[in-house]
Amino acid sequence: MQIPSATPMTGFLTMPLMGFLTRLYWMFAGHIALLFCLALIACRPGRSLGLYDLVYASLVFCLVLARWVEIKCFAGETTADGTTPSLSDWRRYAATVVSIATIAWLAVRAFLWLRHTTNF
């Protein structure tokens, strides 16, 4: 059994399993949860904001936070081009995720509005 060691720079424990789970969340599981939540929002009968909208926003926040944690606390493996990720990579990821998630959410809300006004 490997004993976790504290990194001098951050004071956090480095555990390979936690780093792996964080990476798995921001790369796959978090995006699947976002799509599932978006589908739940689209299936709702009303136009008003609800709990699923809050969950969706929270999932977007958690995705961005998980990527930051992976870079700062677990030294983030590598990027697609083989370099170590930096905060500029995180900023680019955060901007992309927030933009796409917002556009997708607005599209679903527009669909709900149209469905409600045209009885579609």
Phi, psi and omega in degrees: 000132181271131179271129179297145178242148179277133177278137184295330186284320186251335183082356178278156175281137176260118179231121182306323181294317180295320176297319178295315181294322177297315179296317179299321180295307186285339180270325186231295189301319180296321180289324176294318177297322177298314180297319179297316180295321177297321177295321177295322177296317182293333182274352181290147182282330187264172178264345186286157177290148182218194182298321181296328177294320177293319177297318179300313179297321178295321178295320177299313178301316181295325176298312180295318178296319180296321178295318178297315179300318180297320180288313185282320188260332184244014177059018175035080177000250179217164176272182182297331180268008174090005180263163176287133182291150179234180179293336175292326174295320178296317179299318178296317178298314181299315180296319180294311182297313181296319180296309182294319180296321179293316179297317179296317180296317179296323178296317178293318179296322177295320177299316179297320179296314179296318180297322181287320184281334183252002183055045185274000000 
